[in-house]
Amino acid sequence: MKTLIVILYNIRSTYNVGAILRSCDGLGVDKVLFAGYTPFLDKGLPHEQVKLKKQIHKTALGAEDSVTWGRSEDIQQTIAELKEQQYRIVALEQGEHSINLAEGYSDEQNIALILGEEVHGIPQDILSQCDALLEIPMCGQKESFNVSVAAGIALWELRKTDLNDKRKHLRTPE
C-alpha cells in the first residue's frame, strides 16, 4: 500500500479539520500535516489548546488521537522535502490542467495531497510546485464541495485500489 499524506493548508474551520481527520482515519491516511493558519491540536496557550481540541473533537470523534499528525512551518520546504522522498505532490483544486477524478486517478508513488482554504483555494505559488491537480466534477450550480466533503471524495479515489477483500480491517480480529 502506498503512503498517503494529507496537508491541510489554511483550513480555517476547526469543524472541517475534525471531519477531515475522521475521513483520514477511515481511509488509512498515514499522516496529516497542519500548515499555514490551519488550527492544530497543540496551537497556542493551554486554554486555547483545550478550546481547539474540543472543537476539533466535535467532528473528529477521536480521530484526532488515532491519526498521526504534525505541523509544517513552511509549506514550500515541506513540499521540497516530500519531493526528495519521491512523493507525488497533488492538490485538490480546479484548474486548466486538472485531472477529472470521475475519470479515475491512480498513482503507484507515495502521494501528498494538499487541501486548501475553503473560499480562495490553494495559492498559485503552491500549485506551481504540484505534480498534478485533481478536480471533482460538479453537476449543480455550486463550483465546489465543502472542503471536508471534497477531502473524503478525493481520499476515497486515491485509496480505493488499496481497499479490497484482503485489507487489514481495524475491526477484524486477528
C-alpha positions as semicolon CSV with decimal commas, in nm:
position;residue;x (nm);y (nm);z (nm)
1;M;0,000;0,000;0,000
2;K;0,139;0,339;-0,095
3;T;0,191;0,605;0,170
4;L;-0,064;0,885;0,172
5;I;-0,007;1,217;0,347
6;V;-0,263;1,498;0,367
7;I;-0,156;1,860;0,403
8;L;-0,420;2,097;0,538
9;Y;-0,321;2,443;0,418
10;N;-0,508;2,742;0,562
11;I;-0,821;2,547;0,655
12;R;-0,984;2,789;0,896
13;S;-1,271;2,581;1,037
14;T;-1,194;2,350;1,327
15;Y;-1,504;2,150;1,231
16;N;-1,368;2,094;0,881
17;V;-1,032;1,994;1,030
18;G;-1,208;1,741;1,255
19;A;-1,418;1,599;0,973
20;I;-1,109;1,563;0,753
21;L;-0,922;1,386;1,034
22;R;-1,212;1,143;1,064
23;S;-1,202;1,069;0,690
24;C;-0,824;1,030;0,711
25;D;-0,868;0,773;0,987
26;G;-1,133;0,583;0,793
27;L;-0,926;0,570;0,475
28;G;-0,590;0,488;0,630
29;V;-0,405;0,813;0,572
30;D;-0,054;0,778;0,710
31;K;-0,006;1,135;0,831
32;V;-0,179;1,472;0,835
33;L;0,026;1,791;0,831
34;F;-0,121;2,119;0,952
35;A;0,015;2,413;0,751
36;G;-0,047;2,787;0,729
37;Y;-0,311;2,909;0,971
38;T;-0,490;2,573;0,996
39;P;-0,578;2,523;1,364
40;F;-0,374;2,236;1,503
41;L;-0,409;2,044;1,824
42;D;-0,113;2,189;2,012
43;K;-0,150;2,550;1,898
44;G;-0,137;2,835;2,146
45;L;-0,160;2,855;2,520
46;P;-0,302;2,565;2,724
47;H;-0,651;2,718;2,750
48;E;-0,650;2,780;2,372
49;Q;-0,545;2,418;2,311
50;V;-0,837;2,294;2,520
51;K;-1,079;2,501;2,313
52;L;-0,930;2,386;1,979
53;K;-0,924;2,020;2,085
54;K;-1,288;2,039;2,194
55;Q;-1,396;2,195;1,864
56;I;-1,195;1,953;1,651
57;H;-1,317;1,656;1,858
58;K;-1,679;1,751;1,786
59;T;-1,644;1,624;1,427
60;A;-1,329;1,408;1,453
61;L;-1,486;1,190;1,725
62;G;-1,149;1,059;1,841
63;A;-0,972;1,053;1,504
64;E;-0,754;1,334;1,634
65;D;-0,597;1,071;1,860
66;S;-0,577;0,787;1,606
67;V;-0,430;0,973;1,309
68;T;-0,061;1,060;1,310
69;W;-0,022;1,434;1,263
70;G;0,240;1,704;1,262
71;R;0,299;2,063;1,163
72;S;0,456;2,220;0,860
73;E;0,605;2,556;0,949
74;D;0,696;2,622;0,585
75;I;0,481;2,452;0,321
76;Q;0,732;2,529;0,042
77;Q;1,006;2,349;0,235
78;T;0,770;2,063;0,321
79;I;0,684;2,016;-0,047
80;A;1,053;2,018;-0,142
81;E;1,133;1,760;0,127
82;L;0,847;1,534;0,021
83;K;0,960;1,555;-0,342
84;E;1,310;1,450;-0,233
85;Q;1,146;1,150;-0,065
86;Q;0,982;1,062;-0,401
87;Y;0,630;1,174;-0,308
88;R;0,400;1,286;-0,584
89;I;0,250;1,620;-0,477
90;V;-0,113;1,659;-0,579
91;A;-0,357;1,934;-0,493
92;L;-0,733;1,917;-0,483
93;E;-0,803;2,224;-0,692
94;Q;-0,981;2,327;-1,009
95;G;-0,753;2,439;-1,287
96;E;-0,693;2,443;-1,659
97;H;-0,495;2,118;-1,648
98;S;-0,666;1,949;-1,354
99;I;-0,746;1,578;-1,373
100;N;-1,114;1,489;-1,351
101;L;-1,150;1,244;-1,061
102;A;-1,461;1,095;-1,225
103;E;-1,227;0,958;-1,491
104;G;-1,017;0,799;-1,219
105;Y;-0,672;0,868;-1,087
106;S;-0,417;0,620;-0,974
107;D;-0,053;0,652;-0,894
108;E;0,188;0,392;-0,765
109;Q;0,405;0,656;-0,597
110;N;0,353;0,779;-0,246
111;I;0,120;1,078;-0,252
112;A;0,094;1,403;-0,059
113;L;-0,250;1,559;-0,110
114;I;-0,283;1,931;-0,043
115;L;-0,624;2,064;0,062
116;G;-0,663;2,440;0,061
117;E;-0,853;2,727;0,213
118;E;-1,230;2,693;0,196
119;V;-1,308;3,009;-0,005
120;H;-0,997;3,102;-0,202
121;G;-0,838;2,762;-0,254
122;I;-0,466;2,699;-0,285
123;P;-0,236;2,989;-0,385
124;Q;-0,068;2,975;-0,726
125;D;0,284;2,963;-0,580
126;I;0,195;2,632;-0,413
127;L;0,002;2,497;-0,713
128;S;0,304;2,559;-0,935
129;Q;0,502;2,309;-0,723
130;C;0,242;2,035;-0,760
131;D;0,282;1,738;-0,990
132;A;-0,092;1,723;-1,057
133;L;-0,419;1,897;-0,978
134;L;-0,721;1,682;-0,906
135;E;-1,072;1,812;-0,963
136;I;-1,410;1,678;-0,855
137;P;-1,660;1,749;-1,133
138;M;-1,971;1,938;-1,023
139;C;-2,323;1,885;-1,155
140;G;-2,508;2,163;-0,974
141;Q;-2,473;2,537;-0,968
142;K;-2,207;2,548;-0,698
143;E;-1,843;2,536;-0,807
144;S;-1,716;2,319;-0,523
145;F;-1,796;2,099;-0,226
146;N;-1,720;2,183;0,134
147;V;-1,351;2,105;0,188
148;S;-1,423;1,819;0,428
149;V;-1,664;1,656;0,182
150;A;-1,421;1,709;-0,106
151;A;-1,143;1,557;0,106
152;G;-1,349;1,242;0,163
153;I;-1,424;1,205;-0,209
154;A;-1,061;1,260;-0,313
155;L;-0,920;1,033;-0,043
156;W;-1,159;0,756;-0,144
157;E;-1,042;0,786;-0,504
158;L;-0,676;0,780;-0,401
159;R;-0,723;0,481;-0,167
160;K;-0,984;0,270;-0,347
161;T;-0,734;0,038;-0,516
162;D;-0,589;-0,039;-0,172
163;L;-0,933;-0,122;-0,030
164;N;-1,022;-0,477;-0,121
165;D;-1,120;-0,803;0,043
166;K;-0,760;-0,858;0,160
167;R;-0,738;-0,532;0,352
168;K;-0,648;-0,550;0,717
169;H;-0,953;-0,403;0,881
170;L;-0,917;-0,250;1,226
171;R;-1,233;-0,421;1,349
172;T;-1,140;-0,766;1,220
173;P;-0,987;-0,984;1,492
174;E;-0,651;-1,135;1,407
